[in-house]
Amino acid sequence: MKFLSPKIHGYLDYAVIAVLFIVPSLLDFPREAATVSYILGAAYVLMSLITAYPLSLAKLIPFTLHGTIELVLSPFLVAMPWLAGFSGHDMARNFFIVAGVALFFVWLTTDYKAADIAYGKKGPGLTGKTRTA
């Protein structure tokens, strides 16, 4: 069921960005985990600012592409503690596992095509035509 609108998804994106920048210090992440979190936060800022959805500055990439990136990213977040060598730090490991699972849940429940239709961006199965109100 797709119950998250593009606008609500945008609010979640910006909340996650704040979490990615704040949590490493609060939970005393090891350097590797903190670095991954900060890089991911910066990438999310950029992606959120250029996605064609209500809370962005420039509508450059389709929201469906944003969603595809999130789908691909979610298993990597779960695996990141082992890939980046911080699986022995319980708080950092658990944070990334929960983040990956939560991101997958957000992907499952977001209506990605709604913003593509509204902003006339071409995504999978869309014509690129804007809707009329």
N, C-alpha and C positions, 0 to 999 in steps of 0.2 A: 504494500500500500504506500503510495507516494503522498504523504501528508505534509511534508516540509516544503513551503513555498520558497522561491528564490530569495525573497527578502529575509525570511527567517534564517535561511541557510547563510546569507551574508552576515547577519548578526552573529551566528555561531562561528563563522570564519574569523571575524575580528576578535571574538572572545577567545578563541583558540590561539590566535596570534599573541594576545596578552599573556595567556598561560604559558606558551612556549618561551617567552622572554622572562617571565617571573619565576616559574617553578624551579629552574636549575639552581638558583641562589637559595630559595626557600628550603629546598630539600637537600642542599649540599651535594649536588650531582658531581661525579668525577669529571675531569676535564673533557674526556671523550663524549660523554653523554650531554654535557652542557654545550659543547661545540655543535653536536648534531641538532640539538634543540634550537640553538640560535640560528643556524643555517636554515633549518626548516621554517622557523618563524619569519626570517627574511624572505624566503622563497614564497611563503604564503602571503605576505604583505604584497609582494609584486603581483602574484597571481590574482589576488582579490581586487587589486586596484585596476587590473586590465581585463577582468572578466565581464562579459555582457550580462550583468545582473544589476538589480536596483542600487546596491551600495558601492558601486565602483566609480572611479573617476573617468576612465577611458574604456569604452566597450569594444575591446579589440579581439578577444578570444571568445568563442562560443561557450556558453555555460555547460553544454554537453562535454566539451573538451576538458573543462574544469573538473567535471564529474569523472571522466575517464582517468585523469591524473590522480584523483582521490582513490579511485578503485585500485589502480596499480600501486599506489603508495601504501595502502592499508596493510598488506602482508609484509612489506618491507619494514614498517614501523614495528610490527610484532617481532620480526627477526633482528632488528637493529641492535639490541643488546649483545647478541652473539656476533653479529657482523662487525661491530665497532669495538668489541672487547670490553664491555662494561656489564656483562651478565652477572657478575658477582656482587654488584651493588643493587640490593633489593629494591630500594625506592626508585632508582632510575629504570631498572629492568621492568618493574611493574607499571611504571608510568607509560613506557613505550608500548607495552603489551595492551594496556587499557586504551591507549590512544589509537592503536591500530584497529582494535575491535570496535571502538566508538566511531571511528572514521568509516568503517565498513557499514555500520548501522546507519549513519548519516547518508551514505551513498545509497543504501537500499530504500530510504524513505524520502529522498528529495526528488521533486518534480523538475528534473534538469531541462526538459524540453519547453517548459513554460516560459523561461526567460529567453530562450532562443527564438521562440515564436514572437514574443513581445518586442524583442530588439532586432529582429530580422537577421539574426546570425544563422548561418548554415551549420547544422549539426547532423548527425546520423538520422536519416529519414525525414529531414526537413527541407523545405523548398527555398528558404531564405526570404520569403515574402513576409512583410509585416502585417499584423492583424489590424483591423480597423475597429475603433471603439464605438 
